[in-house]
Amino acid sequence: MKKVLQYLEATFEQADEGMNHLMISSERCKHFFDKENNSEEELIDLEALTGRFARMSDILIQKIFKTIDRLDGIAPGTVRDRILQAEKNNIINNAKTFLEIRDKRNTIAHEYELHSLKEIFVFVFQHIPFLIEALKKAKEYSQKFYTT
């Protein structure tokens, strides 16, 4: 159990760093969404934003939620199972939103059509607060493991 707690703590540190980078990208890109066409430099920044968003969703779902389930004695399940359990634990408010985030993460990893990028950028920008809140609540929830 001690090694799992150390892993969770290290993952929270990784998540904090990743969230910081995501917020920097978000700040750089917040004025790009009103434009019809973006410059190449703006597209580079927007793609950095989406990549950072995808990585943060992975850290939360694939590492933090999974480790919390393990510490709670829940057998490893699917991504959907992890998200549903996070909702039951009140780490996230809405499993449907996180399933959409996971789906968009997959789109980000495989999308090459330029006409779809604007939609992806807007989705990412609108859903960053969900990742921020989930990280905060996961840290709060995990405090019980350190006090037992």
VEXKE-534671 format. One record per residue: residue number from 0; x, y, z of N, C-alpha, C, O in turn. Coordinates in Angstrom, 2 decimals. Example, Ala and Ser with C-alpha at 12.3 -4.5 7.8 and 13.67 -1.06 7.14 Angstrom:
BEGIN
0_13.19_-5.69_7.80_12.30_-4.50_7.80_13.20_-3.30_7.80_14.24_-3.32_8.46
1_12.85_-2.25_7.08_13.67_-1.06_7.14_12.90_0.03_7.87_13.41_1.14_8.04
***
This chain:
BEGIN
0_0.82_-1.20_0.00_0.00_0.00_0.00_0.87_1.27_0.00_0.52_2.27_-0.62
1_2.00_1.19_0.70_2.88_2.36_0.78_3.38_2.76_-0.60_3.44_3.95_-0.92
2_3.75_1.78_-1.42_4.24_2.09_-2.77_3.14_2.69_-3.63_3.40_3.57_-4.45
3_1.92_2.24_-3.46_0.79_2.78_-4.23_0.54_4.22_-3.81_0.27_5.07_-4.66
4_0.63_4.50_-2.52_0.46_5.89_-2.05_1.58_6.79_-2.57_1.33_7.94_-2.93
5_2.80_6.27_-2.61_3.91_7.04_-3.16_3.69_7.32_-4.65_3.97_8.41_-5.13
6_3.19_6.32_-5.35_2.88_6.50_-6.78_1.81_7.57_-6.95_1.92_8.43_-7.82
7_0.76_7.52_-6.12_-0.31_8.51_-6.21_0.23_9.91_-5.94_-0.10_10.86_-6.64
8_1.07_10.02_-4.93_1.65_11.33_-4.61_2.50_11.85_-5.77_2.42_13.03_-6.12
9_3.31_10.98_-6.36_4.14_11.38_-7.50_3.25_11.76_-8.69_3.58_12.69_-9.44
10_2.15_11.06_-8.86_1.23_11.35_-9.95_0.55_12.70_-9.73_0.33_13.45_-10.69
11_0.21_13.01_-8.49_-0.35_14.33_-8.20_0.66_15.44_-8.51_0.28_16.50_-9.01
12_1.92_15.20_-8.23_2.95_16.18_-8.58_3.03_16.35_-10.10_3.13_17.48_-10.60
13_2.99_15.25_-10.82_2.99_15.29_-12.28_1.75_16.04_-12.78_1.84_16.83_-13.72
14_0.61_15.79_-12.16_-0.62_16.46_-12.56_-0.55_17.96_-12.29_-1.01_18.76_-13.11
15_0.03_18.34_-11.17_0.17_19.78_-10.87_1.02_20.47_-11.92_0.69_21.56_-12.38
16_2.11_19.84_-12.30_2.98_20.41_-13.34_2.24_20.47_-14.67_2.30_21.48_-15.38
17_1.55_19.39_-15.02_0.80_19.35_-16.26_-0.31_20.39_-16.29_-0.55_21.02_-17.32
18_-0.98_20.57_-15.16_-2.05_21.56_-15.08_-1.48_22.97_-15.23_-2.10_23.83_-15.87
19_-0.32_23.21_-14.66_0.33_24.50_-14.81_0.61_24.79_-16.29_0.36_25.90_-16.77
20_1.13_23.82_-16.99_1.41_23.99_-18.43_0.12_24.19_-19.22_0.07_25.00_-20.15
21_-0.92_23.46_-18.85_-2.21_23.61_-19.52_-2.76_25.02_-19.32_-3.28_25.62_-20.26
22_-2.63_25.55_-18.12_-3.13_26.90_-17.84_-2.33_27.96_-18.60_-2.89_28.96_-19.05
23_-1.04_27.75_-18.74_-0.22_28.67_-19.53_-0.69_28.67_-20.98_-0.85_29.72_-21.59
24_-0.91_27.47_-21.53_-1.41_27.38_-22.90_-2.78_28.02_-23.03_-3.06_28.71_-24.02
25_-3.63_27.80_-22.07_-4.98_28.37_-22.09_-4.91_29.89_-22.12_-5.64_30.54_-22.88
26_-4.06_30.45_-21.31_-3.91_31.91_-21.27_-3.39_32.44_-22.61_-3.84_33.48_-23.09
27_-2.44_31.72_-23.20_-1.89_32.16_-24.49_-2.92_32.11_-25.60_-2.86_32.90_-26.55
28_-3.85_31.18_-25.49_-4.78_30.92_-26.60_-6.15_31.57_-26.44_-6.95_31.51_-27.37
29_-6.44_32.17_-25.32_-7.81_32.61_-25.06_-8.33_33.63_-26.06_-9.54_33.78_-26.21
30_-7.46_34.34_-26.74_-7.91_35.34_-27.71_-7.98_34.80_-29.15_-8.38_35.52_-30.07
31_-7.61_33.56_-29.33_-7.59_32.99_-30.67_-8.94_32.48_-31.13_-9.12_32.24_-32.33
32_-9.88_32.31_-30.24_-11.13_31.65_-30.57_-12.11_32.55_-31.33_-13.04_32.06_-31.96
33_-11.89_33.83_-31.26_-12.77_34.77_-31.97_-12.40_34.94_-33.43_-13.13_35.56_-34.20
34_-11.28_34.39_-33.81_-10.78_34.59_-35.17_-11.32_33.52_-36.11_-11.51_32.37_-35.74
35_-11.55_33.94_-37.33_-12.01_32.99_-38.36_-10.86_32.10_-38.81_-11.02_30.88_-38.95
36_-9.70_32.70_-39.04_-8.52_31.95_-39.47_-7.37_32.28_-38.53_-7.16_33.44_-38.16
37_-6.64_31.26_-38.16_-5.51_31.44_-37.26_-4.20_31.36_-38.04_-4.08_30.65_-39.03
38_-3.22_32.11_-37.56_-1.89_32.05_-38.15_-1.25_30.72_-37.80_-1.74_29.99_-36.94
39_-0.17_30.40_-38.46_0.55_29.16_-38.18_1.04_29.13_-36.73_0.99_28.08_-36.08
40_1.52_30.26_-36.23_1.99_30.34_-34.84_0.84_30.10_-33.86_1.01_29.42_-32.84
41_-0.31_30.65_-34.16_-1.48_30.44_-33.30_-1.92_28.98_-33.33_-2.31_28.42_-32.31
42_-1.87_28.36_-34.50_-2.22_26.95_-34.61_-1.26_26.09_-33.79_-1.68_25.11_-33.18
43_0.00_26.44_-33.78_0.98_25.72_-32.97_0.61_25.82_-31.48_0.63_24.83_-30.76
44_0.28_27.03_-31.04_-0.13_27.23_-29.65_-1.41_26.47_-29.33_-1.53_25.86_-28.27
45_-2.37_26.49_-30.25_-3.64_25.78_-30.03_-3.43_24.27_-29.99_-4.06_23.58_-29.20
46_-2.55_23.78_-30.82_-2.28_22.35_-30.79_-1.53_21.95_-29.52_-1.73_20.84_-29.02
47_-0.68_22.83_-29.00_-0.05_22.58_-27.70_-1.13_22.51_-26.61_-1.07_21.66_-25.72
48_-2.09_23.41_-26.69_-3.20_23.41_-25.73_-3.95_22.09_-25.77_-4.19_21.49_-24.72
49_-4.31_21.62_-26.94_-5.07_20.38_-27.03_-4.24_19.18_-26.56_-4.77_18.28_-25.92
50_-2.95_19.17_-26.88_-2.08_18.09_-26.42_-1.98_18.06_-24.91_-2.02_16.99_-24.29
51_-1.85_19.22_-24.32_-1.76_19.31_-22.86_-3.08_18.91_-22.20_-3.10_18.27_-21.15
52_-4.18_19.28_-22.83_-5.51_18.88_-22.34_-5.63_17.36_-22.38_-6.07_16.74_-21.41
53_-5.24_16.76_-23.48_-5.32_15.30_-23.63_-4.46_14.60_-22.58_-4.89_13.62_-21.97
54_-3.24_15.10_-22.36_-2.37_14.50_-21.36_-2.95_14.63_-19.96_-2.87_13.69_-19.16
55_-3.54_15.79_-19.64_-4.14_15.96_-18.31_-5.32_15.02_-18.12_-5.50_14.47_-17.03
56_-6.12_14.84_-19.14_-7.25_13.91_-19.00_-6.72_12.49_-18.80_-7.31_11.72_-18.04
57_-5.64_12.14_-19.48_-5.03_10.82_-19.28_-4.49_10.65_-17.87_-4.71_9.61_-17.24
58_-3.81_11.66_-17.37_-3.27_11.57_-16.01_-4.41_11.35_-15.02_-4.31_10.51_-14.13
59_-5.47_12.11_-15.18_-6.60_11.96_-14.26_-7.26_10.59_-14.37_-7.41_9.88_-13.37
60_-7.64_10.22_-15.57_-8.42_9.00_-15.76_-7.57_7.74_-15.67_-7.93_6.78_-14.98
61_-6.44_7.74_-16.36_-5.63_6.52_-16.47_-4.72_6.30_-15.27_-4.34_5.16_-14.97
62_-4.37_7.37_-14.57_-3.46_7.21_-13.44_-4.14_7.48_-12.10_-4.18_6.61_-11.23
63_-4.69_8.68_-11.93_-5.22_9.06_-10.62_-6.49_8.28_-10.29_-6.56_7.67_-9.23
64_-7.48_8.30_-11.17_-8.72_7.57_-10.88_-8.44_6.08_-10.68_-9.01_5.44_-9.79
65_-7.57_5.53_-11.51_-7.23_4.11_-11.43_-6.54_3.78_-10.10_-6.84_2.75_-9.49
66_-5.64_4.63_-9.67_-4.93_4.40_-8.41_-5.86_4.56_-7.22_-5.77_3.79_-6.27
67_-6.74_5.53_-7.26_-7.72_5.69_-6.20_-8.61_4.45_-6.11_-8.90_3.97_-5.01
68_-9.04_3.93_-7.25_-9.84_2.70_-7.24_-9.06_1.56_-6.57_-9.60_0.81_-5.76
69_-7.80_1.46_-6.93_-6.96_0.40_-6.35_-6.87_0.55_-4.83_-6.99_-0.43_-4.10
70_-6.66_1.77_-4.37_-6.58_2.01_-2.93_-7.91_1.76_-2.23_-7.93_1.40_-1.05
71_-9.00_1.94_-2.94_-10.34_1.65_-2.40_-10.69_0.16_-2.48_-11.75_-0.26_-2.02
72_-9.79_-0.63_-3.08_-10.04_-2.07_-3.19_-10.95_-2.45_-4.33_-11.55_-3.53_-4.32
73_-11.04_-1.58_-5.33_-11.89_-1.85_-6.49_-11.02_-2.43_-7.60_-9.98_-1.88_-7.95
74_-11.46_-3.55_-8.15_-10.71_-4.22_-9.21_-10.59_-3.31_-10.43_-11.50_-2.53_-10.72
75_-9.46_-3.41_-11.14_-9.29_-2.58_-12.34_-10.41_-2.85_-13.34_-10.78_-3.99_-13.61
76_-10.92_-1.78_-13.87_-12.00_-1.90_-14.85_-11.67_-1.09_-16.08_-10.53_-0.71_-16.32
77_-12.68_-0.85_-16.85_-12.53_-0.07_-18.08_-12.42_1.41_-17.74_-12.62_1.82_-16.59
78_-12.11_2.19_-18.74_-12.09_3.64_-18.57_-13.46_4.11_-18.10_-13.57_4.95_-17.20
79_-14.49_3.59_-18.71_-15.87_3.94_-18.32_-16.12_3.61_-16.85_-16.72_4.41_-16.13
80_-15.67_2.44_-16.42_-15.83_2.05_-15.01_-15.14_3.05_-14.09_-15.70_3.44_-13.06
81_-13.92_3.45_-14.44_-13.17_4.41_-13.62_-13.89_5.74_-13.51_-13.97_6.33_-12.43
82_-14.43_6.20_-14.63_-15.15_7.48_-14.64_-16.42_7.37_-13.81_-16.73_8.28_-13.04
83_-17.15_6.30_-13.95_-18.38_6.11_-13.17_-18.07_6.02_-11.67_-18.81_6.55_-10.84
84_-16.97_5.36_-11.32_-16.58_5.26_-9.92_-16.15_6.63_-9.38_-16.46_6.97_-8.24
85_-15.46_7.40_-10.20_-15.07_8.76_-9.77_-16.31_9.60_-9.48_-16.31_10.42_-8.56
86_-17.35_9.41_-10.28_-18.60_10.13_-10.02_-19.22_9.65_-8.70_-19.69_10.47_-7.91
87_-19.23_8.35_-8.45_-19.77_7.81_-7.19_-18.99_8.35_-5.99_-19.57_8.57_-4.92
88_-17.70_8.56_-6.17_-16.85_9.07_-5.09_-16.91_10.59_-4.98_-16.22_11.18_-4.14
89_-17.73_11.22_-5.81_-17.86_12.68_-5.85_-16.55_13.40_-6.19_-16.32_14.53_-5.77
90_-15.72_12.72_-6.96_-14.51_13.35_-7.48_-14.86_14.18_-8.71_-14.29_15.24_-8.95
91_-15.82_13.66_-9.47_-16.35_14.41_-10.61_-17.86_14.54_-10.42_-18.49_13.71_-9.77
92_-18.41_15.60_-10.99_-19.84_15.84_-10.82_-20.69_15.15_-11.87_-21.88_14.89_-11.65
93_-20.08_14.84_-13.03_-20.88_14.34_-14.13_-20.05_13.38_-14.98_-19.15_13.81_-15.71
94_-20.36_12.10_-14.89_-19.62_11.10_-15.66_-19.76_11.34_-17.16_-18.82_11.12_-17.92
95_-20.93_11.79_-17.59_-21.16_12.03_-19.01_-20.15_13.05_-19.56_-19.62_12.87_-20.66
96_-19.89_14.09_-18.80_-18.92_15.10_-19.23_-17.55_14.48_-19.39_-16.85_14.76_-20.36
97_-17.15_13.63_-18.44_-15.82_13.01_-18.53_-15.75_11.96_-19.63_-14.68_11.73_-20.19
98_-16.85_11.32_-19.93_-16.86_10.41_-21.07_-16.68_11.20_-22.37_-16.02_10.74_-23.29
99_-17.28_12.39_-22.43_-17.09_13.27_-23.59_-15.65_13.75_-23.66_-15.07_13.82_-24.75
100_-15.06_14.09_-22.52_-13.66_14.51_-22.48_-12.78_13.37_-22.99_-11.85_13.61_-23.77
101_-13.05_12.15_-22.56_-12.27_11.00_-23.01_-12.42_10.80_-24.52_-11.44_10.53_-25.22
102_-13.63_10.94_-25.00_-13.87_10.81_-26.44_-13.13_11.89_-27.22_-12.54_11.62_-28.27
103_-13.15_13.12_-26.70_-12.46_14.22_-27.38_-10.95_14.00_-27.31_-10.24_14.35_-28.25
104_-10.47_13.45_-26.22_-9.04_13.12_-26.11_-8.64_12.16_-27.24_-7.58_12.31_-27.85
105_-9.48_11.18_-27.49_-9.20_10.24_-28.58_-9.23_10.94_-29.94_-8.43_10.63_-30.82
106_-10.16_11.86_-30.10_-10.23_12.63_-31.35_-8.97_13.47_-31.52_-8.41_13.53_-32.62
107_-8.52_14.10_-30.44_-7.30_14.92_-30.50_-6.13_14.07_-30.96_-5.31_14.51_-31.77
108_-6.04_12.86_-30.46_-4.92_11.99_-30.80_-4.95_11.53_-32.25_-3.91_11.14_-32.80
109_-6.13_11.57_-32.89_-6.25_10.98_-34.23_-6.81_11.92_-35.29_-7.02_11.49_-36.42
110_-7.05_13.19_-34.96_-7.69_14.12_-35.89_-6.65_14.86_-36.73_-5.71_15.44_-36.20
111_-6.85_14.83_-38.03_-5.95_15.54_-38.92_-6.69_16.48_-39.87_-6.05_17.17_-40.66
112_-8.01_16.51_-39.80_-8.77_17.36_-40.69_-8.84_18.77_-40.12_-9.32_18.97_-39.01
113_-8.37_19.73_-40.86_-8.30_21.10_-40.37_-9.66_21.69_-40.03_-9.78_22.47_-39.09
114_-10.70_21.32_-40.77_-12.03_21.89_-40.50_-12.58_21.45_-39.14_-13.47_22.11_-38.61
115_-12.07_20.37_-38.58_-12.53_19.89_-37.27_-11.76_20.51_-36.12_-12.19_20.42_-34.97
116_-10.64_21.12_-36.40_-9.79_21.64_-35.34_-10.46_22.74_-34.51_-10.32_22.75_-33.29
117_-11.16_23.64_-35.16_-11.81_24.74_-34.43_-12.77_24.19_-33.37_-12.78_24.67_-32.23
118_-13.55_23.20_-33.73_-14.47_22.57_-32.79_-13.71_21.95_-31.61_-14.13_22.07_-30.46
119_-12.60_21.31_-31.91_-11.78_20.70_-30.86_-11.22_21.78_-29.93_-11.27_21.62_-28.71
120_-10.70_22.85_-30.49_-10.12_23.92_-29.68_-11.17_24.51_-28.74_-10.89_24.74_-27.56
121_-12.35_24.76_-29.24_-13.42_25.34_-28.42_-13.81_24.37_-27.30_-13.96_24.78_-26.15
122_-13.98_23.09_-27.64_-14.33_22.08_-26.62_-13.28_22.07_-25.52_-13.62_22.11_-24.33
123_-12.02_22.01_-25.90_-10.94_21.95_-24.92_-10.99_23.17_-24.00_-10.94_23.03_-22.78
124_-11.09_24.33_-24.58_-11.11_25.56_-23.79_-12.28_25.57_-22.80_-12.14_26.01_-21.66
125_-13.43_25.08_-23.24_-14.62_25.06_-22.38_-14.54_24.01_-21.28_-15.22_24.13_-20.26
126_-13.73_22.97_-21.47_-13.72_21.85_-20.53_-12.50_21.83_-19.60_-12.39_20.93_-18.76
127_-11.62_22.77_-19.72_-10.48_22.84_-18.80_-10.95_22.95_-17.35_-10.37_22.29_-16.49
128_-11.98_23.74_-17.04_-12.42_23.82_-15.63_-12.82_22.47_-15.03_-12.68_22.27_-13.82
129_-13.32_21.54_-15.84_-13.69_20.22_-15.34_-12.45_19.45_-14.88_-12.49_18.74_-13.88
130_-11.35_19.60_-15.62_-10.11_18.94_-15.23_-9.56_19.55_-13.95_-9.09_18.84_-13.06
131_-9.61_20.86_-13.86_-9.11_21.56_-12.67_-9.88_21.09_-11.43_-9.28_20.75_-10.41
132_-11.19_21.07_-11.53_-12.04_20.67_-10.41_-11.82_19.20_-10.05_-11.78_18.85_-8.87
133_-11.67_18.34_-11.04_-11.46_16.91_-10.77_-10.14_16.68_-10.05_-10.07_15.85_-9.14
134_-9.11_17.39_-10.44_-7.81_17.24_-9.78_-7.92_17.68_-8.32_-7.43_17.00_-7.42
135_-8.57_18.79_-8.10_-8.76_19.30_-6.73_-9.52_18.29_-5.88_-9.12_17.99_-4.75
136_-10.62_17.78_-6.41_-11.45_16.84_-5.64_-10.75_15.49_-5.45_-10.93_14.85_-4.42
137_-9.96_15.06_-6.42_-9.21_13.81_-6.28_-8.20_13.93_-5.15_-8.00_12.99_-4.38
138_-7.55_15.08_-5.05_-6.60_15.31_-3.95_-7.34_15.29_-2.62_-6.87_14.68_-1.66
139_-8.48_15.94_-2.55_-9.27_15.96_-1.32_-9.72_14.55_-0.95_-9.61_14.14_0.21
140_-10.21_13.82_-1.91_-10.69_12.45_-1.67_-9.55_11.57_-1.18_-9.74_10.75_-0.28
141_-8.37_11.73_-1.77_-7.26_10.84_-1.44_-6.67_11.08_-0.06_-5.88_10.26_0.42
142_-7.03_12.19_0.57_-6.50_12.47_1.91_-6.86_11.35_2.90_-6.13_11.12_3.86
143_-7.95_10.67_2.66_-8.37_9.60_3.57_-7.36_8.44_3.58_-7.25_7.72_4.58
144_-6.63_8.27_2.49_-5.65_7.18_2.43_-4.42_7.48_3.27_-3.74_6.57_3.74
145_-4.13_8.74_3.45_-2.94_9.15_4.19_-3.19_9.22_5.69_-2.25_9.27_6.48
146_-4.45_9.22_6.08_-4.77_9.35_7.50_-5.21_8.04_8.12_-5.47_7.98_9.32
147_-5.29_6.99_7.32_-5.72_5.69_7.87_-4.55_4.86_8.30_-4.73_3.74_8.78
***
